[in-house]
Amino acid sequence: MKGWRCIPLACVLVAISTYASADERTAYYQRAAQRDMDAFHALDRNGDGFVTRDEIRGDNNFGPRFDDMDINRDNVVTLPELERYIKLHYGIDEPGETKASAITRPPQDTSNTNASSMASTTTAGTPAASAPAGTRTPPSK
């Protein structure tokens, strides 16, 4: 019977470790988002507010993810495109925000999402009603 007294203590320890794990993930996502913002501003050598493929040439961090960030495929990453990338990949609206609840979920895979530049169609070949990025429309009957 003495062993049953340890169960509440074990539950408390598990809850604390889960919370600590979420804090570590939150801190990691914050740092990653801040690094992306800093890289964007450092790579924008001419200060025009966007980063081109020429400006990222030779960068091994920002460069490989350029296509994921370039939503409209115009070979330019703007600040709004970077902010969308950060929100989708790290679950935060802005680097440095202190809300932990939005960051505790794993990043989303956006490698095949490009809602702003691809026209969607239904299975019948007719244009589908536009829906916000990341949402699914119910199948038509």
PAKOLLUM-510719 format. One line per 2 residues: number of its first residue (from 1); their letters; for each residue x, y, z of N, C-alpha, C. Coordinates in steps of 0.2 Angstrom, whole numbers. Example, Ala and Ser with C-alpha at 12.3 -4.5 7.8 and 13.67 -1.06 7.14 Angstrom:
2
1	as	66,-28,39,62,-22,39,66,-16,39 ~ 64,-11,35,68,-5,36,64,0,39
This chain:
141
1	mk	4,-6,0,0,0,0,4,6,0 ~ 10,6,2,15,12,3,16,14,-4
3	gw	17,10,-9,18,11,-16,13,16,-19 ~ 7,15,-17,1,20,-20,2,27,-18
5	rc	6,28,-13,7,35,-11,11,39,-15 ~ 15,35,-19,20,38,-24,17,41,-30
7	ip	11,38,-32,8,40,-38,6,47,-39 ~ 3,50,-34,2,58,-35,9,61,-36
9	la	14,59,-32,21,63,-33,23,62,-40 ~ 23,56,-43,25,54,-49,21,58,-54
11	cv	15,59,-54,10,63,-58,13,70,-58 ~ 14,73,-52,17,80,-52,23,81,-55
13	lv	28,76,-54,34,76,-58,34,76,-65 ~ 29,72,-68,28,71,-75,25,78,-78
15	ai	21,81,-74,18,87,-76,23,93,-76 ~ 28,93,-71,33,98,-71,38,97,-77
17	st	40,91,-78,44,89,-84,41,91,-91 ~ 35,90,-91,31,92,-98,31,99,-99
19	ya	30,103,-93,30,110,-93,37,113,-95 ~ 42,110,-92,49,112,-93,51,110,-101
21	sa	49,105,-103,50,103,-110,47,108,-115 ~ 41,110,-113,37,116,-117,41,122,-117
23	de	44,124,-111,48,130,-111,54,130,-115 ~ 57,124,-115,63,123,-119,62,124,-126
25	rt	56,121,-129,54,121,-136,53,128,-137 ~ 49,132,-133,47,139,-134,54,143,-135
27	ay	58,142,-130,65,146,-131,68,144,-137 ~ 68,138,-139,72,136,-146,68,140,-151
29	yq	62,139,-152,58,142,-157,59,150,-157 ~ 59,153,-151,61,160,-151,68,162,-154
31	ra	72,158,-152,79,159,-155,80,158,-162 ~ 76,153,-164,77,151,-172,73,157,-176
33	aq	67,159,-173,64,165,-177,68,171,-177 ~ 71,173,-171,75,179,-171,81,178,-175
35	rd	84,172,-176,90,171,-180,88,172,-188 ~ 82,170,-189,79,171,-196,78,178,-198
37	md	76,182,-193,75,189,-194,81,193,-194 ~ 86,191,-190,93,194,-190,96,192,-197
39	af	95,186,-199,98,184,-206,95,188,-211 ~ 89,189,-211,85,193,-216,88,200,-217
41	ha	89,203,-211,91,210,-211,99,210,-213 ~ 102,205,-211,110,205,-213,110,204,-220
43	ld	106,200,-223,107,198,-230,104,203,-235 ~ 100,208,-232,97,213,-236,102,219,-237
45	rn	107,217,-241,113,222,-241,112,229,-243 ~ 107,229,-248,106,236,-251,100,240,-247
47	gd	97,236,-242,92,240,-238,85,241,-241 ~ 84,237,-246,77,239,-250,71,235,-247
49	gf	72,231,-241,67,228,-238,65,221,-240 ~ 69,219,-245,68,212,-247,75,208,-249
51	vt	75,202,-249,81,198,-250,80,194,-257 ~ 85,195,-261,84,192,-268,89,186,-268
53	rd	89,182,-273,93,176,-273,100,178,-274 ~ 102,184,-277,109,186,-277,111,188,-270
55	ei	107,191,-266,109,193,-259,111,187,-255 ~ 107,181,-256,108,175,-252,114,170,-254
57	rg	117,172,-260,122,167,-263,127,166,-258 ~ 129,160,-257,134,158,-252,132,157,-245
59	dn	125,159,-243,123,158,-237,120,151,-236 ~ 123,147,-231,121,140,-230,115,139,-225
61	nf	113,145,-222,107,144,-217,101,147,-221 ~ 100,153,-223,94,156,-226,93,153,-233
63	gp	98,152,-236,98,150,-243,94,144,-245 ~ 95,138,-241,92,132,-243,84,133,-242
65	rf	82,137,-237,75,138,-236,72,144,-240 ~ 75,146,-244,73,152,-248,66,150,-252
67	dd	66,145,-255,60,143,-259,54,142,-254 ~ 55,139,-248,50,139,-243,47,146,-241
69	md	51,151,-241,49,157,-238,46,161,-244 ~ 48,160,-250,46,164,-256,39,161,-258
71	in	34,164,-255,27,162,-256,25,162,-264 ~ 26,168,-267,23,169,-273,28,168,-279
73	rd	34,165,-277,39,162,-282,42,168,-287 ~ 43,174,-284,45,179,-288,53,180,-287
75	nv	56,175,-283,63,175,-282,65,181,-277 ~ 61,183,-273,62,188,-268,58,186,-262
77	vt	61,187,-256,58,186,-250,57,193,-247 ~ 51,194,-246,49,201,-242,48,199,-235
79	lp	48,205,-231,47,204,-224,40,200,-222 ~ 35,202,-225,28,198,-224,29,191,-226
81	el	33,189,-231,34,182,-233,38,179,-227 ~ 43,182,-224,47,179,-219,43,179,-213
83	er	39,183,-211,34,183,-205,29,177,-206 ~ 27,176,-212,22,170,-213,26,164,-212
85	yi	32,163,-214,36,157,-213,37,156,-206 ~ 39,161,-202,41,161,-195,34,158,-192
87	kl	29,161,-193,22,159,-190,21,152,-191 ~ 22,150,-198,20,143,-199,25,138,-197
89	hy	31,139,-197,36,135,-195,38,135,-187 ~ 37,140,-184,39,141,-177,32,142,-172
91	gi	27,143,-176,21,144,-172,20,151,-168 ~ 24,156,-170,24,162,-166,23,168,-171
93	de	19,173,-169,18,179,-173,24,183,-174 ~ 28,184,-169,33,188,-169,39,186,-165
95	pg	45,186,-167,51,184,-163,51,188,-157 ~ 53,185,-151,53,189,-145,47,189,-141
97	et	41,186,-144,35,186,-140,35,181,-134 ~ 32,182,-129,33,178,-123,27,173,-122
99	ka	23,173,-126,17,168,-126,20,161,-127 ~ 19,156,-122,22,149,-123,17,145,-127
101	sa	10,146,-126,5,142,-128,5,141,-136 ~ 7,146,-140,7,146,-147,13,142,-150
103	it	18,141,-145,24,138,-148,25,131,-146 ~ 20,128,-142,21,121,-140,19,116,-145
105	rp	17,118,-150,15,113,-155,21,112,-160 ~ 22,106,-163,27,106,-168,26,110,-174
107	pq	32,112,-178,31,116,-184,27,112,-189 ~ 24,116,-193,20,113,-199,24,112,-205
109	dt	23,107,-209,26,106,-215,23,110,-220 ~ 27,115,-223,24,120,-228,27,119,-235
111	sn	30,113,-236,34,112,-242,30,112,-248 ~ 23,110,-247,19,109,-253,13,114,-253
113	tn	13,119,-248,8,124,-248,10,130,-251 ~ 6,132,-256,7,139,-259,1,142,-261
115	as	-4,143,-256,-10,145,-258,-11,151,-262 ~ -6,156,-261,-7,162,-264,-5,162,-272
117	sm	-2,157,-274,0,157,-281,-3,151,-285 ~ -6,147,-282,-8,141,-286,-16,141,-285
119	as	-19,140,-291,-26,140,-292,-29,133,-290 ~ -34,133,-286,-36,126,-284,-42,125,-288
121	tt	-43,118,-289,-49,116,-293,-52,110,-290 ~ -59,109,-291,-62,103,-288,-60,97,-293
123	ta	-63,92,-291,-62,86,-295,-65,86,-301 ~ -70,90,-302,-74,91,-308,-71,96,-313
125	gt	-65,99,-310,-61,103,-315,-64,111,-314 ~ -69,112,-310,-71,119,-309,-67,122,-304
127	pa	-66,129,-304,-63,132,-299,-66,131,-292 ~ -62,130,-287,-65,129,-280,-65,136,-277
129	as	-70,137,-272,-70,143,-268,-64,144,-264 ~ -61,150,-264,-55,151,-261,-56,150,-253
131	ap	-51,147,-250,-51,147,-243,-44,149,-240 ~ -44,151,-234,-38,154,-231,-33,148,-231
133	ag	-26,150,-232,-21,145,-232,-21,141,-226 ~ -20,135,-227,-20,130,-221,-26,127,-219
135	tr	-32,129,-223,-38,126,-221,-40,121,-227 ~ -45,117,-225,-47,112,-230,-54,113,-231
137	tp	-56,113,-238,-63,113,-240,-66,106,-240 ~ -72,106,-238,-76,99,-238,-77,97,-245
139	ps	-76,90,-246,-77,88,-253,-84,89,-256 ~ -85,91,-262,-91,92,-265,-95,86,-267
141	k	-101,86,-266,-105,80,-267,-108,80,-274
